[in-house]
């Protein structure tokens, strides 16, 4: 396989990290790899061979990709398990994790053939401007959905944290207990300054702290496993009386299984970040990056399953779409739950700038492909994105709708369809004929993605039209 070379100024214009790329004429390097460099002149015009001097170790790359995978989807997995049962949930989670590993394999192999480390440019290489726009739009939708879900957690959890800290009633009407005001303040004073940084690498330390907060979240879910069932809901006036459920293990009459697969797919989407992480890897090879991807997905798979299992076994079908809200029904002033709320708030807040970088790059690829770096444009895109996302979070029904819709549209494209069709189009027919086993598998993989998208959207539409989606109401 060809050792990957990142795209240069002549391929896509100067992106945020273009300044770190050095044109190198190194035939010895190419000869040592034992591969053949494709002539790009006919397709792209003059091509400058560039090699990025990656300095990130194997372990840090696992950590970075794991942080890209880990998101607020972990808060909805216990709810998904409540609607499927443990065995079906485990099967679906395993299947999605395995398919994610395979799709990354297709993505890396396609990148290796043409020497491009940009999702949008792979789309351009495969289908021209149409492929480039499709990839850019999918990345934009996916990451906007992710950022929306992160900020929705800030909106819903921050008031509860302040309520517990101040020992006050959230219905008192104070402005600092209003989630809409709080999410705007967090976006303005925390997220925006971090999002204005020029390179993604500057956020490495905040990324590490974000992931450690999620590990703390998992440990608290395990610690709180002993909550009795049926449980008493916290109130100064009345004790919670179970009227609809005779016991926690009784099945609800309207299970929202339509959201299970989209939530799982949304939780494993990391594909827009795979190639940038590959670019920063020290001594990069396709096999090395595949190992990094497999290990990262395995770690996140374990954390997802344990968080869902202990959350579900604690509350059974009483679990809410956001797991932490279920704990707040027991005692909103619990010190440990307050700490884990702070940890999750910190984690999702520090993750937003990282997710924003690929969206800004995709927008620049689509709208300003040949423009050099400009601070005004860099800042303007970030401000416009955060403004739009804040409006979406304030007016969206709830986080489950965000998970379902985004997971049912952009996630299948990024996980299944695009890696498969890019692989089929990019890998030369003389190396792998159309009827070869790898390309047949890739075609089936793309078909599976289309089936998944149609099925998920159909289930969600049926769920809405029948009025069974109670969780989609106002929060």
C-alpha positions in Angstrom: 0.0 0.0 0.0 1.0 3.6 -0.6 2.3 5.4 2.4 -0.1 8.3 3.0 0.8 11.8 2.0 -1.4 14.7 3.2 -3.0 17.0 0.6 -1.1 20.2 0.0 -1.9 23.8 -1.0 -2.2 22.9 -4.6 -4.8 20.3 -3.8 -7.2 22.1 -1.5 -6.0 25.5 -0.8 -4.3 26.4 2.5 -6.2 24.9 5.4 -5.7 25.6 9.1 -2.7 23.2 9.3 -1.2 24.0 5.9 1.6 26.0 7.4 3.0 22.9 9.0 3.4 21.1 5.6 6.8 21.0 4.0 7.3 20.2 0.3 9.8 17.4 0.1 11.3 15.6 -2.8 12.3 12.4 -1.2 12.5 9.5 -3.7 14.4 7.4 -1.1 11.4 7.6 1.2 9.1 6.6 -1.7 11.4 3.8 -2.7 11.6 2.4 0.8 7.9 2.2 1.1 7.8 -0.1 -1.9 4.8 1.6 -3.5 4.0 3.6 -6.6 3.0 7.3 -6.4 0.0 8.0 -8.7 0.4 10.9 -11.1 -2.0 13.6 -10.0 -1.2 16.2 -12.6 -4.1 15.2 -14.9 -6.6 15.3 -12.1 -5.5 18.1 -9.9 -2.9 20.1 -11.8 0.7 20.4 -10.5 1.1 18.2 -7.5 3.6 18.9 -4.7 4.6 15.8 -2.7 4.3 16.7 1.0 5.0 14.8 4.1 3.7 15.9 7.5 6.1 15.5 10.3 3.8 13.7 12.8 4.9 13.8 16.4 2.0 12.0 18.1 2.8 8.7 19.7 0.7 5.5 19.3 -0.7 5.8 22.8 -1.7 9.5 22.4 -3.3 8.7 19.1 -5.4 6.0 20.8 -6.4 8.6 23.4 -7.2 11.3 20.8 -9.4 9.0 18.7 -11.1 7.6 21.8 -11.9 11.1 22.8 -13.3 11.8 19.3 -15.5 8.7 19.6 -16.7 9.4 23.2 -19.6 11.8 23.3 -22.8 12.6 24.9 -24.4 9.5 23.3 -23.2 7.6 26.4 -26.1 9.3 28.3 -28.7 7.8 26.1 -27.4 4.2 26.0 -29.2 3.1 29.2 -32.4 4.3 27.6 -31.7 2.4 24.5 -31.0 -0.8 26.5 -34.3 -0.3 28.3 -36.1 -0.5 24.9 -34.2 -3.5 23.5 -33.2 -5.6 26.4 -29.6 -6.5 27.4 -28.9 -9.3 24.8 -30.3 -7.4 21.8 -28.5 -4.2 22.9 -25.2 -6.1 23.2 -25.6 -7.6 19.8 -26.4 -4.2 18.2 -23.6 -2.5 20.0 -21.1 -5.2 18.9 -22.3 -5.1 15.3 -22.0 -1.3 15.1 -18.6 -1.4 16.6 -17.4 -4.1 14.2 -18.8 -2.3 11.2 -17.2 1.0 12.3 -13.8 -0.8 12.4 -14.4 -2.1 8.9 -15.5 1.2 7.5 -12.3 2.8 8.9 -10.3 0.1 7.1 -12.0 1.0 3.8 -11.3 4.7 4.5 -7.7 4.2 5.3 -7.2 1.9 2.3 -8.8 4.4 -0.1 -6.6 7.1 1.4 -3.5 5.0 0.9 -4.2 4.4 -2.8 -4.3 8.2 -3.6 -2.2 9.6 -0.8 -4.9 12.0 0.5 -5.8 12.6 4.1 -9.0 14.6 3.7 -12.5 13.2 3.7 -13.7 15.9 1.4 -10.8 15.4 -1.0 -11.4 11.7 -1.1 -15.0 12.5 -2.2 -13.6 14.8 -4.9 -11.2 12.1 -6.0 -14.0 9.6 -6.3 -16.9 11.6 -7.7 -15.6 15.1 -8.4 -17.3 18.1 -6.9 -20.4 16.1 -6.1 -18.5 13.7 -3.9 -16.7 16.6 -2.2 -19.9 18.5 -1.5 -21.7 15.3 -0.2 -18.8 14.5 2.2 -18.6 18.1 3.4 -22.4 18.3 4.0 -22.5 15.0 5.8 -19.6 16.0 8.1 -21.3 19.4 8.7 -24.6 17.8 9.7 -23.0 15.1 11.8 -20.8 17.4 13.8 -23.5 20.1 14.2 -25.7 17.4 15.6 -22.9 16.3 18.0 -22.3 19.9 19.1 -26.0 20.4 19.6 -26.3 17.4 21.8 -23.3 18.6 23.9 -24.8 22.0 24.4 -28.2 20.5 25.1 -26.6 18.7 28.0 -25.2 22.1 29.2 -28.7 23.6 28.9 -30.4 20.8 30.9 -27.7 19.9 33.5 -26.2 23.3 34.4 -29.3 24.6 36.1 -29.5 21.4 38.1 -25.9 21.8 39.2 -26.5 25.4 40.3 -29.7 24.4 42.0 -27.9 21.8 44.1 -25.0 24.1 44.8 -27.2 27.0 45.9 -29.7 24.8 47.7 -32.6 26.6 45.9 -35.7 25.8 44.0 -35.3 25.8 40.2 -38.8 27.2 39.9 -37.8 30.4 41.6 -37.4 32.1 38.3 -33.8 33.4 38.8 -32.1 34.1 35.5 -29.0 32.0 36.4 -31.2 28.9 36.7 -32.5 29.4 33.1 -30.7 26.9 30.8 -31.1 29.1 27.8 -29.1 31.9 29.3 -26.5 29.5 30.7 -25.8 27.7 27.4 -25.3 31.1 25.7 -22.8 32.2 28.4 -20.9 29.0 28.2 -20.7 29.2 24.5 -19.5 32.8 24.6 -16.9 32.7 27.4 -15.6 29.1 27.2 -16.3 27.4 23.8 -15.7 30.4 21.5 -12.2 31.3 22.8 -11.1 27.6 22.4 -12.7 27.4 19.0 -10.8 30.4 17.7 -7.4 28.6 18.1 -5.7 28.1 14.8 -4.8 24.4 15.1 -6.5 21.4 16.6 -3.4 20.2 18.3 -3.5 23.0 20.8 -6.6 21.4 22.4 -4.8 18.2 23.3 -4.7 18.8 27.1 -8.4 19.8 27.3 -9.3 16.8 25.2 -7.5 14.5 27.7 -9.3 16.1 30.7 -12.6 15.7 28.9 -12.1 12.0 28.5 -11.1 11.6 32.1 -14.3 13.2 33.2 -16.3 10.6 31.2 -14.3 7.8 33.0 -15.4 9.4 36.3 -19.0 9.4 35.0 -18.8 5.6 34.5 -17.4 5.0 37.9 -20.3 6.9 39.5 -22.8 5.0 37.5 -21.3 1.8 39.0 -21.2 3.3 42.5 -25.0 4.2 42.3 -25.9 0.7 41.2 -27.5 -0.1 44.6 -30.4 2.4 44.4 -33.5 0.4 45.5 -36.3 -0.4 43.1 -39.1 0.8 43.1 -37.5 4.1 44.1 -38.9 7.1 45.8 -38.7 10.4 43.9 -37.3 13.3 45.8 -39.9 16.0 46.8 -40.6 18.3 49.7 -44.3 17.6 49.4 -45.0 14.1 48.2 -43.5 10.7 47.7 -43.4 9.4 44.2 -46.1 6.9 43.6 -45.8 4.3 40.8 -49.0 4.4 39.0 -48.0 3.4 35.5 -45.4 0.8 36.5 -46.2 -1.8 39.2 -42.4 -2.4 39.5 -39.3 -1.2 37.7 -39.0 -4.3 35.6 -42.5 -3.9 34.1 -42.3 -3.2 30.4 -43.6 0.2 29.2 -46.6 0.1 26.8 -44.9 2.3 24.1 -41.2 1.4 23.8 -39.3 3.7 21.5 -37.1 1.2 19.8 -36.9 3.4 16.7 -34.2 5.4 18.4 -32.0 2.5 19.5 -29.9 2.0 16.3 -29.5 5.7 15.5 -28.3 6.4 19.0 -25.7 3.6 18.7 -24.6 4.7 15.3 -24.2 8.3 16.5 -22.1 7.1 19.4 -19.5 5.5 17.2 -19.0 8.1 14.5 -15.4 9.3 14.5 -14.6 9.1 10.8 -14.1 12.9 10.1 -11.3 12.8 12.8 -9.6 9.6 11.6 -7.5 11.1 8.8 -6.4 14.2 10.8 -5.2 12.0 13.6 -3.5 9.8 11.1 -1.7 12.9 9.7 -0.3 13.7 13.2 0.8 10.2 13.9 4.5 9.5 14.3 5.8 7.2 11.6 2.4 6.6 10.2 1.4 3.4 8.4 -2.0 2.0 7.5 -1.7 -1.0 9.8 -0.6 1.2 12.7 -3.6 3.5 12.3 -5.9 0.6 11.9 -4.6 -0.8 15.2 -5.2 2.6 16.8 -8.8 2.6 15.5 -9.5 -0.9 16.7 -8.1 -0.3 20.2 -10.0 3.0 20.6 -13.3 1.5 19.5 -12.8 -1.4 21.8 -12.2 0.9 24.8 -15.2 3.0 24.0 -17.3 -0.2 23.3 -16.5 -1.4 26.8 -17.3 1.9 28.4 -20.6 2.3 26.5 -21.8 -1.2 27.5 -20.9 -0.8 31.2 -22.5 2.6 31.4 -25.7 1.3 29.7 -25.8 -1.9 31.8 -25.4 -0.3 35.2 -27.7 2.6 34.3 -30.4 0.2 33.0 -30.1 -2.3 35.9 -30.5 0.6 38.4 -33.7 2.0 37.0 -34.9 -0.6 34.4 -37.7 1.0 32.3 -37.9 4.1 34.5 -34.6 5.3 33.0 -34.9 8.6 31.1 -33.4 9.6 27.7 -30.8 11.4 29.7 -29.5 9.1 32.4 -28.4 11.8 34.8 -31.9 13.2 35.0 -33.1 9.9 36.4 -30.6 10.2 39.2 -31.7 13.7 39.9 -35.2 12.4 40.6 -33.9 10.5 43.6 -32.1 13.4 45.3 -31.1 16.6 43.4 -28.7 17.6 46.2 -26.7 14.4 46.2 -23.0 15.3 46.4 -21.7 12.5 44.2 -24.3 13.2 41.5 -23.5 16.9 41.6 -19.8 16.0 41.0 -20.6 13.7 38.1 -22.8 16.4 36.6 -19.9 18.8 36.8 -17.7 16.2 35.2 -20.1 15.6 32.3 -20.6 19.4 31.8 -16.9 19.9 31.7 -16.4 17.0 29.3 -19.0 18.0 26.7 -18.1 21.7 26.9 -14.4 21.0 26.2 -15.4 18.6 23.3 -17.4 21.2 21.4 -14.3 23.1 20.0 -12.7 19.8 18.9 -15.8 18.8 16.9 -16.2 22.3 15.5 -12.8 22.2 13.7 -13.8 19.5 11.1 -17.0 21.5 10.4 -15.1 24.7 9.8 -12.7 22.8 7.5 -15.5 21.3 5.6 -17.2 24.7 5.1 -13.9 26.1 3.9 -13.4 23.2 1.5 -16.9 23.7 0.1 -17.1 27.5 0.0 -13.5 28.8 -0.1 -11.5 25.9 -1.6 -8.7 28.0 -3.0 -8.4 30.7 -0.4 -5.4 31.1 1.9 -5.9 31.2 5.7 -7.7 34.3 6.9 -8.3 35.2 10.5 -11.5 37.1 9.8 -13.0 34.1 7.9 -11.7 31.8 10.6 -13.4 33.7 13.4 -16.6 34.4 11.4 -17.3 30.8 10.6 -16.9 29.8 14.3 -19.2 32.6 15.5 -21.9 31.8 12.9 -21.7 28.1 13.7 -22.0 28.6 17.5 -24.9 31.1 17.0 -26.8 28.6 14.8 -26.2 25.7 17.2 -27.3 27.8 20.2 -30.6 28.6 18.4 -31.0 24.9 17.6 -30.4 23.9 21.2 -32.8 26.5 22.6 -35.7 25.6 20.3 -35.1 21.8 19.7 -37.6 19.5 21.4 -35.0 17.4 23.3 -31.8 15.6 23.0 -33.4 12.3 21.8 -34.8 14.0 18.7 -31.3 15.3 17.9 -29.8 11.8 18.3 -32.4 10.1 16.2 -32.6 12.5 13.2 -28.8 13.1 12.9 -28.0 9.5 13.5 -30.5 8.3 10.9 -29.1 10.6 8.1 -25.5 11.6 8.3 -24.2 8.7 10.4 -25.0 6.0 7.8 -23.2 8.1 5.2 -20.1 8.6 7.2 -19.9 5.1 8.6 -21.3 2.9 5.8 -22.0 4.6 2.5 -19.1 7.0 1.8 -16.2 4.7 2.9 -17.6 1.9 0.7 -18.3 3.9 -2.4 -15.1 5.8 -2.2 -13.2 2.5 -1.9 -15.0 1.1 -4.9 -14.3 4.1 -7.0 -10.7 4.9 -5.9 -9.1 1.5 -5.8 -8.0 0.7 -9.4 -9.8 -2.1 -11.2 -6.4 -3.6 -12.3 -5.6 -4.1 -8.6 -9.1 -5.1 -7.5 -11.7 -5.9 -10.2 -15.3 -4.9 -9.5 -16.2 -8.6 -8.9 -13.4 -9.1 -6.4 -14.3 -10.2 -2.9 -13.2 -6.9 -1.2 -15.3 -4.7 -3.6 -18.3 -7.0 -3.3 -18.1 -6.7 0.5 -17.8 -2.9 0.1 -20.9 -2.8 -2.2 -22.9 -4.9 0.4 -21.6 -2.5 3.1 -22.9 0.5 1.2 -26.3 -1.3 0.7 -26.4 -2.0 4.4 -25.9 1.7 5.0 -28.8 2.6 2.7 -31.0 0.1 4.4 -30.1 1.4 7.8 -30.9 4.9 6.8 -34.3 4.1 5.3 -35.2 1.8 8.2 -34.2 4.3 10.9 -36.0 7.3 9.3 -39.1 5.1 8.7 -39.2 4.0 12.3 -38.8 7.6 13.6 -41.5 8.9 11.3 -43.9 6.2 12.4 -43.0 6.9 16.0 -43.9 10.6 15.5 -47.1 10.1 13.5 -48.5 7.6 16.0 -47.9 10.0 18.9 -45.9 7.4 20.8 -42.7 9.5 21.0 -43.4 11.0 24.4 -39.8 11.9 24.9 -40.0 14.3 22.0 -42.1 16.7 23.8 -40.9 19.8 25.4 -38.2 19.3 28.0 
